[in-house]
């Protein structure tokens, strides 16, 4: 029996789809396409010269290197690679099978957790996701209150070291939730008083952990002997404002409590989720706190809210001048659908968000919020040649991603979905 199971496993490994990491070649020129530069408008019938992984030039009538490979893309669109700022890609394979998930650690405070070392670059979800233009993801840990640091990766490479762009990007604080929404209250067995007590106790734990972390930093800086603690060591860049804290919160009270605490701790703040963030837009703008919006394809969270409540959040923040980007939900199930990122931004357009802002919300804005706008987010000279070529508007479901480049490397867009389509189409 064991021999039989081993043969099944071996067969599945040999004949399963495996992505092929890209390799750098000679200079490439994309010629004749409609280039969405993001920062400098749209260039009709433009050219992009890619060399040594960078965008060497963008415009018209450029001087083409003699040894360049010229790719004609007349009638096609060129966009920067899309950026998902809230993802579990590489940490989840099958949402219903727990042994294929590596997203949580035991304990409430684990700032030292680094998700990048657990990323499976052979995940079948990666080629499916990048086939729809999503080329960069912020991978976050989950579990407990402080779950660890996040890592920004590109969706190409044999091992996680090849794919890593930046780490740590920030520490993730999942603020305690009262779950006050009427939908949830129907299923809650705890009384309102019990939930309130539990909420306050968790906040006290957070305060205590920060006090201990600051005491550890003070002791370390004094030069006195101290026992090294990996958890407190991971908090040092956060306390020194070298990296931000990502606050995961949705309800108005939770958002306000979390922001008040982090401002009192003098931390750089990024709000994740932010369902009620528009209600305190003045504070967010004043304190320069960006919002990573994760709830677009969700139902309204209160019985009295309109059906369009989730769709209007991007416009509300845009109108008030609050920095934001649109990302995926960052849960196990949504990982399978990470490819749908452009459609989440598209759903905000009919509800007030200008189309150019929707495009920025999944390209330039996440790059700015995550501190990599010098490399990613727009098509400009000197930036990484991480971009996509499509046969139509990226917000249309019928549009196909024809080509993708990550740091100048042409990416194999074959994936399990395409293989199954071809198989059953015959």
N, C-alpha and C positions, 0 to 999 in steps of 0.2 A: 504493500500500500504506500509506504513512504517513497519507494522508488518511482511509483506511478505519479505521485504528487510532485516529486522533483522534476520529472519529465514534462509535466504540464507547465510548471513554472518556467523551465528552461525554454520550452517552445514559445511561451508568451513573451519572453524577453527577446528572443531572436527575431520573431516575426511581428512584434508590435511596432507601431510608428515611432520613430526616433528623430527628433529635430537635428538639423545639421548646422552647427555654429558657422557664422559667416567668416570670411577672410578678406583682408584688405588687398586690393589690386592696384592697377594703374589709375591715374586721374579719370574721373567720370564727369561728363557734361550732360545735364538734363536740358534739352533744348525744345523750345516752342510751347511750353506749358503756361498755364495761368497760375502765377505764383502768389500765394497768400503769405506775405512776409510777416504779417501781424503788426509789426511796429512801423513799417513804411509803406503801408497800403498794398494794393494788388498790382502786380506787373503782368500785363497781357503779353503773350508770346515772348516770355522771358527766358533767361538762361541761368543755370546754376552750375558753377564749377566746384567740384568736390575733389580735394587733394589732401592726402595724409590725415584722413578722418575729419577734416575741417571744411567749412564752406569758405572757399578761397575768394569767390566773387559772386555777386547777384546783380542781374540787370539785363540790358540788351546790348547786342553787338559786342560782346566781350571777346577778348583775345584768348583763343582756345589753345591750350597746350598741345604740342605736336603729337605726343603719344597718348592723348586722351581717348577714352571710349565715349563716343557720342550716342546718346540715347534720345531718339525723337519721341516727344510726348505731346504733339499737337492735339488740342482738344481735351487735354487732361488737366487736372488740378493738382497743385503741389501744396502740402501743408506741413508745418512742423509735426514731429511725432507727438501723439497725444500723451498726456501725463495723468495717471491715476494717483491721486494723493491720499488714498485710503484703501489699502489692499492686503489680502492674505495670500496672494499668489505665490506659489512655490511651497507654501506651508500646508495646503489642503489639496487633496486629489479627488476624493469622493465624499461629498458632504454627509452621506448617510452611513459611512463606515469610519468609526472613530480611529482605527489604527492607521488610517491614511491622513490623519490630522496632527499637526504639531504646532498648535497656536497658543497653548496655555501652559503655564507653570504653576506648581502648588505654592500657596502663600499669598499674602496680600501686598507685600512690598518687594518687588524684584526689579529695581532700576538697572541692574547689571545684566539683564537678559538682552542678548543680541540675536535678533531673528535671522540675520543674514547667514549665520553658520548652519542653519537648519533648512535653508532654501534648497529645494530639489529642482535643479535647472533642467531635468529631464521630464518635468511635469507635462502632461498632455495639454494642460490648460494654457501654458505659455504660448505655443504656436497658434492656438485658436484665438487667443486674445490679441496678439500682435497682427493677425491677419485682418483685423478691423481697425488698424491704425494706432492702437495703444502700445507704445514702445517703451515707456518708462513707468515704473510703479514704486510707490512708497509702501514698503512692507512693514506692518506694525505687529507687535506682539499683543496678546490679550491675556486676561486672567488677573484676578485680584484688583487692587486699587491702583498701584503703580506697577504697570505691566512690563516696563523695560524701555529700551530705546528703539527707534525705527531706522530702517536702512533704505536708501534710494537705489534702485537697481534698474539696469536696462534689460530688456527681455531678449537677451542673446548671450551665449557663453556656455562653455562646458561645465564650469564650476562657478560657485558664487563669487569667488575672487575676480573672475573675468567680468562679471556683470556689475560689480559694485561701483556706484558713482560717488556715494557719500554716506558716511556712517561715523558717529551717530548723528542723525538729523535732529532729534529731540527726544525728550523723555515723555512717555504717555501716562497721563493721570486720568483714570476713569472715575470721575466724580460720583459719589454715592447718589443713588436715585430714590426718590420718594414714590415714583410711579403714580402721580396724582391724576393721570388722565382717566376719564370716566370709563373708557374701554377696558383698561386694566383693572380698575377697582371692582368690576363685576366678578373677577376671578381671584381677588386677594382675600386670603383668610385672616390676615393680620388686621388689627384695628388701626385707625388713623393715628392714635396715640402711640401704639407699638412701633409703627413705621417711623414716626417722628423721633422717638427715642433711639431707635437703631441708626437713623440718619445722623443724629448729633454725635453718637458714640463713634461712628466711622470718621467723622470730621475731626474729632479729638485725636484719633489714631494718626490721621494725616499730619496734624500739627505737631504731634509728638515725634513722628519720624523726621520731619523737617528740622525740628530742634536738635535731634540727635545728629543729623547730617551736618548741620552748621557747627555743632560742638566738635565733631570729628575733623571738619575742615580747619577750624581754629587750632586744634591740637596739632594737626599736621603742619600747618604753617608756622607754628611756634618752634618746630624742630625737636620737640620732646618725643620720647619713645611712645609708640602706640601700636596696637595690634591692627594689622591691615584688615580691612573689611571691604569686600568687593562691592557690596551694596552702597556703602557710603562713598566709596571711590567713584562710582558711576554718577553720583549726585553732584560731584564737584563742578563739572562743566556747566551744569544747570544753575547752581548757586552763584557761579561767576558770570552768568549771563552770556556764556559762550555758545550755548544752544538754548532753544526755547522749550517750554512745557506745552504739550498738546493736551488741552483740557477736553475730554469727551463728555459733553452735557447737552441736553435738549430742552428741558423745562426751564422756564424763566427764573424761578427761585434758585435752582441748581446752578444755572449760568452765573447769576449775580453773586451767589455765595462763593463759587469757584474763582471768579474774577477778583472779588474783594480779597480773598485769601492770597492769591498769587501776586496781586499788586502790593499787598502788605509784605510779601516775601521778596519783593523787588525782582520779579522774574519776567522774562520775555514770554509772551503768551500767544498761542494760536488756539482758536476755538474749533472743535471738531463736532459735527452734527448741527448744533445750533438751531434747532427747530423754531425756538422762540427768540432767536437772536435779533430779529428785526424790531422787537419791542424795546430793546436798549441800544438801538443803532447809534444814538448820540454818544454814549459811553464808548462803544467800540471804535467809533471814528476818532474821538478825542484821545483815547489811549493807544491808537494805532494797533488794534487787535484784529487780525484777519480771521475769516471764517471759512473752514472747509465744509461745504454743504454736502451732506451725505444722504439726505432724505428727499429725493425727487420722486422716485417711483414707489411711493408709499401712500397709504390711506391717511386722511386727516386723523389727528390723534385725539380730537375731542368731538363729542356728538354734535355740538352746535356749530362747528366749523364747516365752511363750504368745501365742496369736492376739490377745488383748485388751490387750497391752502398750501400744499407742498410745492406746487408749480410756481407760485408767486414769490417765494422767498428770495430767489436770486435778484429779481427786479426790485424788490423792496430794499435790499442791501445796496444794490447799484444806485438806486435813486438817492439814497442817503449818503453815498460816498464811502461806504464801508468796503474794505478790501475783501475779496472772496474768490473762491474757486469751486468748481463742482467735481465731486468724486463719487466713487461707488460706496456702498453701504459698509463695507469692511467686515461683513460677517461671513460665516462659512458658506452659506448658500449663494450669496452674491458673487463669490469668487468664480463660480462656474459661468457667470454672466458678465464678467468684467469687460468683455468685448462691447457691451452695450453702452459704454461711457458716452459716446457722442450723442446718443439718443436721449440721454438724461439732460444734457445741455440743450438739445433741440426742443425738449418739452417745455423749457422755460421761455422760449421765443414767442409763442402765441399769447403768453401771459405778461408781456411787457418788456422782456429783456431783448435789447437790440441784437441782431444776429452776430455782429462783429464782437460784441461783448461775450456772447455765448461761446464763440470760438476762442477768445482769450481765456475764458474760464476753464478750458481744458488744455491750454498750451502755455501761454505766457504767465498767467496769474499763478498757477501752481508752481511754476519755476521760480517766480519771485518769492512766494510764500515759503518755499522750501530752500531758498538761498542758492539756487543754481541758475539764475537767469543770465549769468555770464556765459553759460554753456548751452542752455536749452530754452525752449519756449517760443522761439521766433527764427525766421530764416534771415540771418545777417552774416556779413563777412566776419570771420574769426570764430564763429560759434561751431559747436559740434554738428556735423552733417547727419543729424538724426531727423529724418523726414519721411513723408509718405507721398505716393502718387496715386490718385484716384480717378475713376472715370465719371465722377459727378460730385455733387455737393456732399460733404462729409456727414451732414445732418440727415440725409435721406437714407432710409433703410435699403433701398434698391442699389445704392452706390457700392461699388467694389473697390477694395484697396488692391491696386495692380502691382505696386512695388513699394518696398520699404528699405530704408537705409539707417543703420545705427552706427554712428561715428564713421560714416563713409563706407561701411561694409554693406553690401547688398544682401538682404535677408531672404532666406528661403521661406516663402509664405505657404508652403504645403502644410496641411494639418489633418487631424483625424476627421474633422467634419467634411473636408473636401474628399478624402479617401472614401468615406462611407457614401457620400453623394455619388461619386463616380461608380462605386461598386453597385449600388442599387439602381442607378439611372440606366445601367445596361440591361 
